[in-house]
Amino acid sequence: MEDSVAPKVEAADEDEDGNDIVKTSPTTEADLEPSSPDAPKMVGLNAKRPRGRPRKHPLPIASQVSKPAKGRSKTGCTTCRRRKKKCDETKPHCVNCQKNAVVCEGYPPREVWKSGRERALEEQGTSVITLFSSRHVANGMAAARAFKAPLMELPILVDGIESEIDRHFLDHFNHTVSRILTLFTDDLNPFKEILLPMAIRHKGLMHSLLCLSGSHLASRAKSQAYNDRQQYHFQCALTNLRTDEKLTASATGGSKDPIDDPTVAQTLVLCLRSICNGETNGEYRPHMDAARHLIVNNQSQNDQFGQFLFEFFMYHDVSNSLTSLDRRPLLLTEDFVLPTFIMQPEAGALLGVLDGLFGYMSKITQIRDKIRTRRRGKLEPCVDYQTLSDAVTIDNEIRLWHPAQKEDSDRFIAAQLYRQATWVYLYRTIKPSVRNDKIVDAVDQGLELLRHLPSDAAAQSILLMPTFLLGCAAFDERQRPEIEKAFDGLQSYSNLGNIKPAREIVEIVWRMMDEGDENSWDWETIIKNNGYDFLVT
């Protein structure tokens, strides 16, 4: 009977967590004894039972609980939601869009839910405000409609640069044209370091530079818009020269005031435009004449600009005498005095002027004039003793001449090519126009130097003149393909317009050589008879 007596159950208390504490009182000593020797002895055991009905299924272990799947975000940026991509919701622009190089359109405005009553009250309040101020708003809107603000036209930042095409011209001048006109590409390029800063302050010079760049670009792109715009800049540059009071007074002999350097620079830049356009009717002449007048009668206060101007003019002046019958270098003028500034040949932007080589060319041109006069008068011999003596003196000077450039540079090779072309010019002047082993060997040596110049070397900008002289002496037919290849390389490098007529004259000389025509000696007359007048620079 004692074993069937139920234990006494006391009233349930609650612990701190709100669970019931069921208290039981053991009735016998055996109830308090442990069931095994290892089990602890139970003394006054308090067992916890949670409220409510017991769970039908036990809770899983915490370590086995899987992370709940994240629902689709509705607060992502507009771009990610449209692309159906996961958005990291970074403000103001999400990182996901930035990584994928797309424009983040931001986040839509947050909509706050409102009940129907709230929306009705809000609309009612808006109606009251609108009714209260409708008269004032109507008056303000009427005034706003009456005034339509036009788009304000901003002033021109730099005179001459007025349109998108002009900015394109400026970039083309800076990156392309300035490089093909001199031996220097970037750091010491006088067109970028001297003329461009001048042009920023002088409208006429800026128009001239843009005209030069535009004419070169138009010849490449074959664009009517480019051609029209460069013609506009050309007219603006001419207008600036015609309205320059100092230049007008100097030309008429009414004033001896020094001409501004940018005005002098304009004359040479416009001469270069004639070269770029490939003009063959002597369009360069007025610009060269103006530059000659200014150099003789005007001394620049800027030694750096003065040296550049002198070298650039002399290079074109001497080269001009190689293709014309009536243009003779200023160096041959008896009363011409060299400028006083210090000239360093290795720092020249071109070759032949500062190192003295063009002085020999000028003397050779003078000898050609004497021989041409005797040939036309049918005087024998064509090369008299005095002429022969002068030629031998020049030959000795050419042999003693040495390039001032570094021996491991492209400029050193180009300088040797100029020396070789000068000797070829001398030989073709005093010798009959017939094949000879000496002239064949000399041309071969010149072609060897041409082969060692890379097609993208800066020296390519000044190779037209020596290529022309070698071509006029190429009696051997095997040399002519390489001459043609050299013309093609020059066309590819600079695309100057005077390359094509120079090549055409050389081909005419070749035909006359093959026919045994003695007049192939006189390519200046050949140029004139074909109606050409251009520069080989």
C-alpha positions in Angstrom: 0.0 0.0 0.0 2.9 2.4 0.7 4.3 2.0 -2.8 1.0 3.3 -4.4 0.9 6.5 -2.4 1.4 9.5 -4.7 3.9 12.2 -3.6 2.6 15.5 -2.3 2.5 18.2 -4.9 2.8 21.8 -3.6 1.6 24.9 -5.2 3.7 25.9 -8.2 5.9 29.0 -7.9 7.5 31.0 -10.8 11.1 31.6 -11.4 12.7 34.7 -12.9 11.9 33.6 -16.4 8.3 33.0 -15.6 8.4 29.2 -15.7 6.6 27.1 -13.0 8.6 25.5 -10.3 7.0 22.3 -9.2 8.0 21.2 -5.7 7.8 17.6 -4.7 8.4 16.0 -1.4 9.9 12.6 -1.3 7.9 10.2 1.0 10.5 7.6 1.5 14.2 7.4 2.0 14.6 5.3 -1.1 13.3 8.2 -3.2 16.2 10.3 -2.1 18.8 7.6 -2.9 20.6 7.8 -6.2 19.7 5.2 -8.8 23.3 4.4 -9.4 26.5 4.8 -7.4 27.8 7.5 -9.8 24.6 9.5 -9.8 24.4 12.5 -7.4 22.2 12.3 -4.4 18.9 14.3 -4.9 18.2 16.5 -2.0 15.1 18.8 -2.4 15.0 18.7 -6.2 13.2 21.6 -7.9 12.2 20.6 -11.6 11.3 23.4 -14.1 8.4 23.0 -16.5 7.6 25.6 -19.2 4.2 27.1 -19.4 1.6 25.9 -21.9 1.2 22.6 -23.6 4.4 20.6 -24.3 5.8 20.8 -27.8 4.8 18.0 -30.1 8.2 18.2 -31.8 11.4 19.1 -30.0 13.4 22.2 -31.0 16.5 21.5 -33.2 19.9 22.0 -31.8 21.2 25.6 -32.2 24.2 24.5 -34.3 22.0 22.8 -36.8 19.7 25.8 -37.5 20.2 27.0 -41.1 20.3 30.7 -41.9 17.0 32.0 -43.2 17.0 32.9 -46.9 17.2 36.7 -47.4 14.2 38.0 -49.2 14.5 40.2 -52.4 15.4 43.8 -51.5 13.0 46.4 -52.6 15.1 49.3 -51.6 18.0 48.9 -54.0 19.0 51.6 -56.6 17.0 52.1 -59.7 19.7 50.8 -62.0 20.2 47.5 -60.1 16.5 46.9 -59.9 16.1 47.4 -63.6 19.1 45.2 -64.4 17.8 42.6 -61.8 21.1 42.7 -60.0 21.8 42.5 -56.3 22.4 46.0 -54.9 24.5 46.8 -51.9 22.4 49.9 -51.3 25.4 52.2 -50.7 24.4 55.8 -50.7 24.4 58.0 -52.7 25.6 55.6 -55.4 25.9 51.9 -55.0 29.3 50.1 -55.3 27.9 47.5 -57.6 27.2 50.0 -60.3 30.6 51.5 -60.0 32.3 48.1 -60.3 30.3 47.3 -63.4 31.0 50.8 -65.0 27.3 51.7 -65.2 25.6 54.9 -64.2 23.9 54.5 -60.9 20.5 56.3 -61.1 20.2 56.6 -57.4 17.3 55.5 -55.2 13.6 56.2 -55.6 12.0 58.5 -53.1 10.8 56.6 -50.0 7.0 56.3 -50.0 5.3 56.4 -46.6 2.1 54.6 -46.4 -0.9 56.8 -45.5 -4.4 55.8 -44.7 -7.3 57.1 -46.7 -8.2 59.6 -44.0 -4.7 61.0 -43.9 -4.6 61.3 -47.7 -8.0 63.1 -47.7 -6.9 65.5 -45.0 -3.7 66.2 -46.9 -5.5 66.9 -50.2 -8.0 69.1 -48.3 -5.2 71.2 -46.8 -3.5 71.6 -50.3 -6.8 72.8 -51.7 -7.2 75.4 -49.0 -3.7 76.7 -49.6 -4.1 76.7 -53.3 -7.4 78.6 -53.0 -5.9 81.1 -50.6 -2.9 81.9 -52.8 -4.2 81.3 -56.2 -4.5 85.0 -57.1 -0.9 85.7 -56.0 0.4 82.6 -57.8 -1.4 83.4 -61.0 0.1 86.9 -61.0 3.6 85.4 -60.5 3.2 82.8 -63.2 2.0 85.4 -65.6 5.1 87.5 -65.0 7.3 84.4 -65.4 5.7 83.6 -68.7 6.2 87.1 -69.9 10.0 86.9 -69.3 12.0 84.3 -71.2 15.6 84.4 -70.2 17.9 83.8 -73.3 21.0 81.6 -73.1 23.8 83.9 -72.2 26.7 83.9 -74.7 30.0 83.5 -73.0 33.0 85.5 -74.2 35.8 83.8 -76.1 38.5 82.6 -73.8 41.4 82.7 -76.3 41.0 84.9 -79.4 40.8 82.7 -82.5 39.6 79.5 -80.8 35.9 80.0 -81.4 34.4 76.6 -82.2 34.9 72.8 -81.7 36.7 72.6 -85.0 39.1 75.3 -83.8 39.9 73.2 -80.7 40.5 70.2 -82.9 42.9 72.3 -85.0 44.8 73.4 -81.9 45.2 69.8 -80.7 46.3 68.7 -84.2 48.9 71.5 -84.2 50.2 70.6 -80.7 50.5 66.8 -81.3 51.2 66.5 -85.0 52.0 69.6 -87.0 54.6 71.0 -84.6 56.4 67.7 -84.8 56.7 67.4 -88.5 58.2 70.9 -89.0 61.3 70.5 -86.9 63.8 68.0 -85.5 62.4 68.3 -82.0 59.3 66.5 -81.0 58.3 67.8 -77.6 60.5 69.4 -75.0 62.5 71.8 -77.1 60.1 72.2 -80.0 60.1 75.9 -80.9 56.6 75.8 -82.3 55.3 74.7 -79.0 57.7 76.5 -76.7 58.0 79.8 -78.5 55.2 80.4 -81.0 52.2 78.8 -79.1 52.7 81.0 -76.0 52.9 84.0 -78.3 49.7 83.0 -80.1 47.8 83.0 -76.9 48.4 86.7 -76.6 48.3 87.6 -80.3 45.1 87.0 -82.3 46.7 87.2 -85.7 49.4 84.6 -84.9 46.7 82.2 -83.4 44.7 82.5 -86.6 47.9 81.7 -88.6 48.7 78.6 -86.5 45.1 77.3 -86.7 45.1 78.0 -90.5 48.4 76.0 -90.8 47.0 73.1 -88.7 43.7 73.2 -90.5 45.2 73.0 -94.0 47.3 70.0 -93.0 44.3 68.3 -91.4 42.1 69.0 -94.4 44.6 67.4 -96.7 44.4 64.2 -94.7 40.7 64.1 -93.8 39.5 65.5 -97.1 36.8 67.4 -95.1 35.0 70.4 -96.6 34.3 71.7 -93.1 38.0 71.7 -92.2 38.9 73.4 -95.5 36.3 76.1 -95.0 37.4 76.8 -91.5 41.1 76.9 -92.3 40.3 79.4 -95.1 38.4 81.5 -92.6 41.5 81.6 -90.3 43.7 82.4 -93.3 41.6 85.5 -94.2 41.6 86.6 -90.5 45.4 86.3 -90.4 45.8 88.4 -93.6 43.4 91.0 -92.3 45.4 91.2 -89.1 48.6 91.8 -91.1 47.0 94.4 -93.4 45.7 96.4 -90.4 49.0 96.2 -88.4 50.1 99.9 -88.3 53.7 99.2 -87.5 54.0 96.7 -90.3 52.4 99.1 -92.8 54.7 101.9 -91.7 57.8 99.7 -91.9 56.8 98.5 -95.4 56.4 102.1 -96.7 59.6 103.3 -95.0 57.6 105.7 -92.8 58.7 104.3 -89.4 61.6 102.4 -88.0 59.8 101.2 -84.9 60.5 97.5 -84.2 57.8 95.1 -85.4 56.3 92.8 -82.8 57.7 89.3 -82.8 54.3 87.6 -83.3 53.7 89.6 -86.5 57.1 88.5 -87.8 56.3 84.9 -86.9 53.0 85.2 -88.9 54.8 85.6 -92.2 56.7 82.3 -91.8 53.7 80.4 -90.6 51.7 81.5 -93.6 54.6 80.4 -95.8 54.3 77.0 -94.2 50.6 76.9 -95.0 51.5 77.2 -98.6 53.8 74.1 -98.3 51.1 72.1 -96.5 48.5 72.9 -99.2 50.9 71.9 -101.9 50.5 75.2 -103.7 52.8 75.3 -106.8 52.2 78.8 -108.2 54.5 80.8 -105.9 51.9 81.5 -103.2 54.8 81.4 -100.7 56.6 84.4 -102.2 54.9 87.3 -100.5 55.3 85.7 -97.1 58.9 85.0 -97.7 59.5 88.5 -99.0 57.9 90.0 -95.9 60.0 87.7 -93.6 63.1 88.8 -95.4 62.3 92.4 -95.1 61.6 92.1 -91.3 64.7 90.0 -90.6 66.9 92.6 -92.4 65.3 95.7 -90.9 64.0 94.4 -87.6 66.0 93.0 -84.6 64.1 91.0 -82.1 64.7 91.7 -78.4 64.1 88.0 -77.7 67.3 86.1 -78.5 65.6 82.7 -78.4 62.9 83.8 -80.8 65.5 85.7 -82.9 67.7 82.5 -83.3 64.6 80.4 -84.3 63.4 83.0 -86.8 66.8 83.4 -88.4 67.4 79.6 -88.7 63.9 78.9 -90.0 64.0 81.7 -92.6 67.5 80.8 -93.8 66.6 77.2 -94.2 63.6 78.0 -96.5 65.5 80.8 -98.2 68.4 78.6 -99.2 66.1 75.7 -100.1 64.1 78.1 -102.3 67.1 78.8 -104.4 67.4 75.1 -105.4 64.1 75.1 -107.2 63.8 78.6 -108.7 65.7 80.7 -111.1 65.2 84.1 -109.5 65.3 83.5 -105.8 68.7 83.8 -104.3 69.7 83.3 -100.6 70.1 86.3 -98.3 73.5 84.8 -97.3 74.8 85.9 -100.8 73.9 89.5 -100.1 77.0 91.5 -99.6 75.6 93.9 -97.0 74.0 91.2 -94.9 75.3 91.0 -91.4 74.8 87.9 -89.3 72.9 88.4 -86.0 74.8 88.9 -82.8 73.2 86.2 -80.7 75.2 83.1 -79.9 74.3 80.1 -82.2 74.9 76.5 -81.1 74.6 74.1 -84.1 73.6 71.1 -82.0 70.7 73.1 -80.6 69.3 74.0 -84.0 65.7 73.1 -84.8 66.8 72.3 -88.4 70.0 71.2 -90.2 72.4 73.1 -92.4 71.9 76.7 -91.2 73.7 77.0 -87.8 76.4 74.5 -88.7 77.4 76.4 -91.9 76.5 73.7 -94.5 74.0 76.0 -96.2 76.7 78.5 -96.8 78.3 76.0 -99.1 75.0 75.4 -100.8 74.5 79.1 -101.4 78.0 79.3 -103.1 77.1 76.3 -105.3 73.9 78.0 -106.4 76.0 81.0 -107.3 78.2 78.8 -109.5 75.2 77.3 -111.1 74.0 80.7 -112.1 77.4 81.4 -113.8 77.4 78.1 -115.7 73.7 78.6 -116.7 74.6 82.0 -118.2 77.5 80.6 -120.2 75.4 77.7 -121.4 72.6 80.0 -122.6 75.3 82.2 -124.3 76.9 79.0 -125.8 80.2 80.0 -124.3 82.9 77.4 -124.1 83.9 76.0 -121.8 80.8 76.2 -119.6 83.0 75.8 -116.5 85.9 78.2 -116.8 89.0 78.3 -114.6 87.5 80.6 -112.0 84.4 78.6 -111.6 86.4 75.4 -111.4 88.7 77.0 -108.7 85.6 78.0 -106.7 84.2 74.5 -106.9 87.4 72.9 -105.7 87.5 75.2 -102.7 83.9 74.3 -101.8 84.7 70.6 -102.3 87.5 70.9 -99.8 85.3 72.7 -97.3 82.6 70.0 -97.5 85.2 67.3 -96.9 86.4 69.1 -93.8 82.9 69.8 -92.5 81.8 67.5 -89.6 78.4 67.2 -88.0 77.9 68.8 -84.7 75.3 66.2 -83.5 75.9 63.3 -81.3 77.3 60.3 -83.2 74.8 57.8 -81.9 71.7 59.9 -82.8 69.4 60.0 -85.9 70.3 63.7 -86.2 74.0 62.7 -86.8 72.9 60.4 -89.7 70.6 63.1 -91.1 73.5 65.6 -90.9 75.8 63.2 -92.9 73.0 62.9 -95.4 72.9 66.7 -95.8 76.6 66.7 -96.3 76.3 63.9 -99.0 73.5 65.8 -100.8 75.6 69.0 -100.8 78.4 67.2 -102.5 76.0 65.7 -105.0 74.6 69.2 -105.7 78.2 70.4 -106.3 79.0 67.5 -108.7 75.8 67.9 -110.7 76.6 71.6 -111.0 80.1 71.4 -112.6 79.8 68.1 -114.3 77.9 67.2 -117.5 74.6 65.4 -117.1 75.8 61.9 -117.9 76.2 58.7 -115.9 79.5 58.4 -114.1 80.7 56.0 -111.4 81.5 58.8 -109.0 78.0 60.2 -109.0 76.5 56.6 -108.8 78.6 55.8 -105.8 77.7 59.1 -104.1 74.0 58.5 -104.6 74.4 54.9 -103.2 76.1 56.3 -100.1 73.3 58.8 -99.7 70.7 56.0 -100.0 72.6 53.9 -97.4 72.2 56.8 -94.9 68.5 57.0 -95.7 68.1 53.3 -94.9 69.5 53.9 -91.4 66.9 56.5 -90.5 63.7 55.0 -88.9 60.5 55.8 -90.7 59.1 57.6 -87.6 62.3 59.5 -86.7 61.9 63.3 -86.3 64.6 63.7 -88.9 62.0 62.7 -91.5 60.7 66.2 -91.3 63.7 67.6 -93.2 64.5 64.9 -95.7 62.6 66.2 -98.7 65.5 68.4 -99.9 68.3 65.8 -99.8 65.9 63.2 -101.3 65.1 65.6 -104.1 68.8 66.2 -104.8 69.7 62.5 -104.7 66.7 61.9 -107.1 68.0 64.4 -109.6 71.4 62.5 -109.6 70.0 59.0 -109.9 71.4 58.0 -113.3 71.3 54.3 -112.3 67.8 52.8 -112.7 68.3 50.4 -109.8 68.5 53.5 -107.5 65.2 54.9 -108.5 62.9 52.5 -106.7 64.6 53.4 -103.4 64.2 57.1 -104.2 60.5 56.4 -104.8 60.3 54.5 -101.5 61.8 57.5 -99.8 59.2 59.8 -101.2 56.5 57.4 -100.1 57.9 57.4 -96.6 57.9 61.2 -96.5 54.3 61.3 -97.7 53.3 58.8 -95.0 55.2 60.7 -92.3 54.2 64.3 -92.9 51.7 64.4 -95.8 52.9 67.8 -96.9 51.5 69.0 -100.2 54.9 69.8 -101.8 56.1 66.2 -101.8 54.0 65.2 -104.8 55.3 68.0 -107.2 58.9 67.4 -106.1 58.6 63.7 -107.0 57.0 64.6 -110.3 59.9 66.8 -111.3 62.4 64.1 -110.3 60.6 61.6 -112.6 60.8 64.1 -115.5 64.5 64.5 -114.9 64.8 60.6 -115.0 63.1 60.5 -118.4 65.4 63.2 -119.8 68.4 61.3 -118.4 67.4 58.1 -120.1 66.9 60.0 -123.4 70.4 61.5 -123.1 69.1 65.0 -122.8 71.8 67.3 -121.5 69.1 69.7 -120.2 68.4 67.3 -117.4 71.2 69.2 -115.6 68.9 72.3 -115.3 66.0 71.1 -113.1 65.2 74.7 -112.1 64.3 75.5 -115.7 62.4 72.2 -115.9 60.3 73.3 -112.9 59.6 76.6 -114.5 58.7 75.1 -117.9 56.1 72.9 -116.1 54.4 75.9 -114.5 55.6 75.1 -111.0 57.0 77.3 -108.3 57.3 75.6 -104.9 59.6 74.9 -102.0 61.4 71.6 -101.3 61.2 72.0 -97.5 
